[in-house]
Amino acid sequence: MKKLLETLCGLLSGAALFAIMALTFFDVAGRKLLSNSIPGSLELTELLMVVVIFGALPLVSQRGEHVVFDSMDNYLPSMLRRLQTIVVSALCGVALLALAWLMWQTGNQFLESGETTAQLKILKAPFLYGMGVLCGVTGLVHLAQIAQPPQVLEEGEGAAL
């Protein structure tokens, strides 16, 4: 399951990031060489950034690559660090699952009202659904971390969630 998550989220984020790079290249080249930029390139970049960020979120959580404040961890007993990890993972998991539900509900509202982007008239609902699904997956990743065995810390190394 871990490998599937890494593959799907990695491909999704990587493809969106590549699309941003190509779009920016052709937009700048068109502006400089032809005095004409790609219509709606800013909107497309914004939508693709949503895909990059939310596509990478489950991977960042799974690998524990979030920014953490761990300067006190070396002074805390391992049992307290484990409790801290459980509490933080549970809170993050529940918060992300709630956010996923809210995004899904907003996606439903946007679909009903036909909400689109300003210039290119791209429906926003599919992006909100995707954000909701990826937040839900990230929430499940955090909840799954509760069941993982504690990591053994080497001397001088702080605990990372």
N, C-alpha and C positions, 0 to 999 in steps of 0.2 A: 504493500500500500504506500509505503514511504517513497519507493522508487517511482510509482505512478504519479504521486503528487509532485515530486521533483520534475518529472518529465513534462507533465501537462502544464504546470504553472511556469516552469522555465521556458517552455516553447511559447506560451502565451505572452509572457513578459518580453522575451527576446524578440519575438516577431513584431510586437508593438513598438519596441525601442528601435528596431531596424526601420520600421515604417516611418517613425519620427525622423530618423536620420536621413532617410531618402527624401522624405517630403521637404525637410529643411534644405537639403542640398539643391533639389530642383527648384524650390521656391526662390532661394537666393540666386541661383544661376539664372533663372528666368528674369528676376528683377534686374540683375546686373547686365546680362547679355541682351535681353529682349525688351527691357523696360516694362515687364509685365509679370506680376507675381501670380501664384496659384490662388484662385478665389477660395476663400474659406479655409486657408491653410492654418490659421490660428485656431479655428474651431476644431479642425481635425487633430491638431496637435494636442489640444486640451482633452479631447475624447481619448486619444491614444495614451496620454499620461495617466488617465484614470485606469486604463487597462494595465499599464506598466505597474503602477502603485498597488492596485488591488490584486493583480496577478502574482506579485512578489511577496505580498503580505503573509500568505501561509508558509512560504519558504523561510522568511525572516523569523517567524515565530517558531517554526520547527527546529531551526538551527540555533535558536537563542541568540540571534544577532541584533536584538534591540539594544538601544542605548540603556545602560543600567548604571545606577549609583551603588557601587559596591565597596566603598572605602572602609566600611565598618564590618564587612563580612569576615575578615580574618580574625576579628575579635569576638565573633559570635560562636556559640557552641554549634556543632554540626546539626543537632536536633532542631535548634531554633532556625537555622538556615533552611533546613528541609521544610519546616512549618511555613516559613516565609515563602518558599517556592510554591508550596501547595496553595496558600492563600492567594498569592498574586496570580497564579495560573487559573485558579477558580474564578477570581474576579474578572480577569481578562476574558476568559471563556464565556462567562455569562454576559458580560458587556458586549462582546462581539456577536453573540447569538441574538441578543436584543437588537443590536444595530442591524443585523441581517434581516430580521423581521421587519423593522421600520423601513429599510430600503426596499424590501419586497412590496410593502404596502404603498410606498411612494411610487414605485414602478407601476403598480396597478392604477393609481390615481393619474399618473402621467399618460398611461396607455388610454384610459377612458377619455381624458381631455385632449389627447392628441398632441401633447407637448413636444415641441421640436426645437432644434437649435435655431438661432436667429437667422443666419445667412444661408446655410445649406439645407435647412429643413429636415435634418436627420432626427428620427425619433429618439427621444432620450430614454424611454422605458427599457429597451434592451440593455442599456448600460447600467441602469439602476438594478435590474435583475441580476446582471453579472456581478455587480458590486455586492449585492445581497448574498449571492451564492458564495462568493469568495470570502466574505466576512464570516459566513456560517462555517465554511471549511476551516478558517483560521480559528474560530471559536472552538471547534472540535479538536483542533491541534492542541490548543491550550489545555482543554479538559483532558486530553490523552496524556499530557505531560504529568498530570497528577499521579498517574499510575506508574510512571517510569521510576526505576530505582534511582536513589540519589547519586550524584556525581561525586567522585572522590577528588578533593581539591589537593593540589600539590602546594607545598609551602610557598607562600608569597602570592598565590593565585586567588583572586576573588571569585565568588560564585556568580554565575551569569544565568539569567532565566532564559 
